[in-house]
């Protein structure tokens, strides 16, 4: 989802090398995962978290690694005789080889070798071990003669041609991306969710971009939730937080909640802050129609869907909005295998919708001394508060527009 990329990924980006950061973004932007693939990712992240005290010190010098990466990736076969090298070229090659040896000793010996014997994590050390042993780094002295330098360079070329070097870098960058994920998970207090076909429970959830957030609970047996609340009461932020929990859970990552037990869905859609699609010529209203149609098609085909629609159909007139919102809630509620959350300002729906079709939730708010007061607390029931006119008057617009 776009807002995950804009608002969330940077919370987990403690990578040093650009390739590791790229891997991190790939973890978040992965296409739809199967249930087994999602659980495998969860188990991998749990391993990083469980052994965090042993692996938390992982680091290296960025410039060092970049230079070694370039050298080992593009190193050329040395000439057959030492005499063909001028002094400058000799010392440059010698320096690059020593730099490579030192970095491999540091990364493998200090950070990857201790992974051996740790379930799920030891695989990251396998390619490093193969490269380390093929280059016979343990047998090399601290300083290299020119003959040893050329011999080591030839081994590097052979490792590159056998793809050992590429596998090492690939594994290292992947390890760093998951290490970075674990770092962010611990720092921000995210937890690993669980999947249960018979539960939709998210306890003490919050949006990680909010300073001192109010943590809320959502537990429902209904497959349709209608959320109400006045302007600026926190509806969109609350929906984003719920959407984050569901979306992150389905890519095998931790979520911003104390506890999360939800079904595993075939399709997840979070339609928040929907805008016009100028490229395809779709208005805001048409964008909502497209999202809703795609969800309805999937649900009708028997797919287990989760969808959030924030202030649905606000892009059309109130009469049409009332009619199509009523039809939407009534129609979607029949897909019992799915869960839907719809926020709306159409309070008139309360008297029209049969209570057995949905469960009402609201963001608690009030008015004190003529000023809107928001608690940002999620609670059951309908909200009938209207802040629009109050805010209009408070900002002095009536006088300005007389």
URVEN-V423755 format. One record per residue. RES is the residue in three letters. PHI is phi in degrees with one decimal (* if undefined). Layout:
# URVEN-V423755
<<RES | PHI> <RES | PHI>>
This chain:
# URVEN-V423755
<<UNK | *> <UNK | -57.1> <UNK | -73.3> <UNK | -66.3> <UNK | -64.9> <UNK | -77.4> <UNK | -110.5> <UNK | -113.3> <UNK | -57.1> <UNK | -62.8> <UNK | -66.9> <UNK | -109.8> <UNK | -91.5> <UNK | -111.9> <UNK | -72.5> <UNK | -106.0> <UNK | -93.1> <UNK | -56.3> <UNK | -67.1> <UNK | -69.1> <UNK | -62.6> <UNK | -63.1> <UNK | -63.2> <UNK | -60.4> <UNK | -64.0> <UNK | -66.6> <UNK | -61.9> <UNK | -75.7> <UNK | -100.7> <UNK | -61.9> <UNK | -63.8> <UNK | -50.1> <UNK | -99.3> <UNK | -74.3> <UNK | -62.3> <UNK | -65.9> <UNK | -66.3> <UNK | -64.0> <UNK | -64.7> <UNK | -62.2> <UNK | -64.7> <UNK | -57.5> <UNK | -63.8> <UNK | -64.6> <UNK | -63.4> <UNK | -62.0> <UNK | -64.2> <UNK | -60.5> <UNK | -68.3> <UNK | -65.3> <UNK | -101.6> <UNK | -59.1> <UNK | -60.6> <UNK | -85.2> <UNK | -118.7> <UNK | -67.3> <UNK | -82.5> <UNK | -56.8> <UNK | -167.4> <UNK | -165.0> <UNK | -84.3> <UNK | -58.1> <UNK | -65.1> <UNK | -57.9> <UNK | -64.4> <UNK | -63.1> <UNK | -66.6> <UNK | -68.5> <UNK | -59.8> <UNK | -63.7> <UNK | -65.5> <UNK | -71.4> <UNK | -80.2> <UNK | -121.0> <UNK | -59.2> <UNK | -101.7> <UNK | -63.3> <UNK | -65.1> <UNK | -64.1> <UNK | -71.2> <UNK | -125.1> <UNK | -63.8> <UNK | -62.1> <UNK | -78.3> <UNK | -98.8> <UNK | -77.4> <UNK | -53.5> <UNK | -61.4> <UNK | -64.8> <UNK | -60.0> <UNK | -67.8> <UNK | -65.5> <UNK | -64.3> <UNK | -61.3> <UNK | -63.0> <UNK | -65.6> <UNK | -66.4> <UNK | -63.5> <UNK | -61.8> <UNK | -64.6> <UNK | -62.2> <UNK | -62.6> <UNK | -67.0> <UNK | -66.1> <UNK | -61.8> <UNK | -69.4> <UNK | -68.7> <UNK | -74.3> <UNK | -66.8> <UNK | -90.7> <UNK | -117.5> <UNK | -96.8> <UNK | -57.2> <UNK | -65.2> <UNK | -76.4> <UNK | -60.4> <UNK | 93.6> <UNK | -94.2> <UNK | -54.6> <UNK | 75.1> <UNK | -89.9> <UNK | -65.4> <UNK | -61.9> <UNK | -67.4> <UNK | -88.9> <UNK | -60.8> <UNK | -69.3> <UNK | -67.4> <UNK | -62.9> <UNK | -64.0> <UNK | -66.6> <UNK | -60.1> <UNK | -75.6> <UNK | -64.6> <UNK | -79.6> <UNK | 53.5> <UNK | -65.2> <UNK | -64.8> <UNK | -89.8> <UNK | -86.3> <UNK | -75.4> <UNK | -67.5> <UNK | -118.5> <UNK | -109.1> <UNK | -73.9> <UNK | -64.0> <UNK | -64.3> <UNK | -65.5> <UNK | -61.2> <UNK | -66.1> <UNK | -64.4> <UNK | -65.6> <UNK | -62.6> <UNK | -64.6> <UNK | -64.5> <UNK | -61.5> <UNK | -62.5> <UNK | -62.9> <UNK | -65.1> <UNK | -63.9> <UNK | -67.8> <UNK | -88.0> <UNK | 72.1> <UNK | -66.2> <UNK | -65.1> <UNK | -61.7> <UNK | -66.7> <UNK | -63.0> <UNK | -63.4> <UNK | -58.5> <UNK | -68.0> <UNK | -64.0> <UNK | -66.4> <UNK | -65.6> <UNK | -61.4> <UNK | -63.2> <UNK | -63.4> <UNK | -72.3> <UNK | -59.9> <UNK | -63.3> <UNK | -59.5> <UNK | -63.9> <UNK | -59.1> <UNK | -66.0> <UNK | -60.5> <UNK | -70.6> <UNK | -60.4> <UNK | -98.4> <UNK | 72.1> <UNK | -72.4> <UNK | -128.4> <UNK | -77.3> <UNK | -80.9> <UNK | -128.6> <UNK | -112.4> <UNK | -147.6> <UNK | -64.0> <UNK | -105.0> <UNK | -129.7> <UNK | -134.8> <UNK | -131.7> <UNK | -129.5> <UNK | -108.7> <UNK | 52.1> <UNK | -92.3> <UNK | -154.7> <UNK | -98.5> <UNK | -67.3> <UNK | -88.2> <UNK | -92.9> <UNK | -75.9> <UNK | 48.0> <UNK | -71.1> <UNK | -82.3> <UNK | -90.6> <UNK | -123.1> <UNK | -122.6> <UNK | -137.9> <UNK | -139.0> <UNK | -144.0> <UNK | -106.3> <UNK | -85.1> <UNK | -91.0> <UNK | -131.3> <UNK | -116.6> <UNK | -111.0> <UNK | -107.3> <UNK | -127.2> <UNK | 163.3> <UNK | -70.6> <UNK | -55.4> <UNK | 66.0> <UNK | -82.6> <UNK | 105.4> <UNK | -62.7> <UNK | -62.9> <UNK | -64.9> <UNK | -63.2> <UNK | -65.1> <UNK | -61.6> <UNK | -64.1> <UNK | -64.9> <UNK | -60.3> <UNK | -62.0> <UNK | -59.4> <UNK | -68.9> <UNK | -67.9> <UNK | -64.8> <UNK | -60.0> <UNK | -82.9> <UNK | -113.4> <UNK | 78.0> <UNK | -112.9> <UNK | -77.7> <UNK | -125.8> <UNK | -81.0> <UNK | -159.0> <UNK | -75.4> <UNK | -152.9> <UNK | -145.9> <UNK | -128.7> <UNK | -137.8> <UNK | -68.2> <UNK | -94.2> <UNK | -95.8> <UNK | -78.8> <UNK | -137.3> <UNK | -127.7> <UNK | -131.4> <UNK | -122.2> <UNK | -100.8> <UNK | -123.5> <UNK | 55.5> <UNK | -64.9> <UNK | -122.7> <UNK | -62.6> <UNK | -101.9> <UNK | -66.1> <UNK | -61.8> <UNK | -99.1> <UNK | 73.2> <UNK | -99.4> <UNK | -74.7> <UNK | -55.8> <UNK | -62.6> <UNK | -68.2> <UNK | -60.0> <UNK | -63.6> <UNK | -60.7> <UNK | -62.7> <UNK | -60.7> <UNK | -64.3> <UNK | -62.0> <UNK | -60.7> <UNK | -65.5> <UNK | -62.5> <UNK | -62.7> <UNK | -64.9> <UNK | -63.8> <UNK | -67.5> <UNK | -81.0> <UNK | 94.5> <UNK | -71.3> <UNK | -86.4> <UNK | -114.1> <UNK | -124.6> <UNK | -145.1> <UNK | -119.1> <UNK | -123.5> <UNK | -91.9> <UNK | 46.9> <UNK | -61.0> <UNK | 63.1> <UNK | -71.3> <UNK | -86.4> <UNK | -129.8> <UNK | -67.3> <UNK | -64.6> <UNK | -66.9> <UNK | -64.0> <UNK | -60.1> <UNK | -59.5> <UNK | -66.5> <UNK | -75.2> <UNK | -67.7> <UNK | -58.0> <UNK | -63.6> <UNK | -64.0> <UNK | -63.0> <UNK | -63.8> <UNK | -70.5> <UNK | -68.4> <UNK | -64.5> <UNK | -75.5> <UNK | -88.1> <UNK | -67.6> <UNK | -80.4> <UNK | -109.4> <UNK | -132.3> <UNK | -130.8> <UNK | -126.7> <UNK | -125.6> <UNK | -99.2> <UNK | -155.7> <UNK | -101.2> <UNK | -85.1> <UNK | -65.5> <UNK | -63.7> <UNK | -64.6> <UNK | -56.3> <UNK | -83.8> <UNK | -104.7> <UNK | -80.9> <UNK | -60.1> <UNK | -61.7> <UNK | -75.7> <UNK | -82.9> <UNK | -155.4> <UNK | -123.3> <UNK | -84.9> <UNK | -129.5> <UNK | -142.1> <UNK | -96.6> <UNK | -60.9> <UNK | -152.4> <UNK | -161.0> <UNK | -127.4> <UNK | -129.0> <UNK | 54.5> <UNK | 74.9> <UNK | -117.1> <UNK | -61.5> <UNK | -127.0> <UNK | -108.8> <UNK | -94.6> <UNK | 58.0> <UNK | -97.9> <UNK | -82.0> <UNK | -147.3> <UNK | -74.1> <UNK | 112.4> <UNK | -98.5> <UNK | -102.5> <UNK | -115.8> <UNK | -76.3> <UNK | -128.0> <UNK | -99.9> <UNK | -56.4> <UNK | -64.7> <UNK | -61.9> <UNK | -67.4> <UNK | -56.3> <UNK | -69.6> <UNK | -60.6> <UNK | -82.7> <UNK | 73.1> <UNK | -72.9> <UNK | -61.1> <UNK | -69.6> <UNK | -65.3> <UNK | -99.9> <UNK | -63.4>>
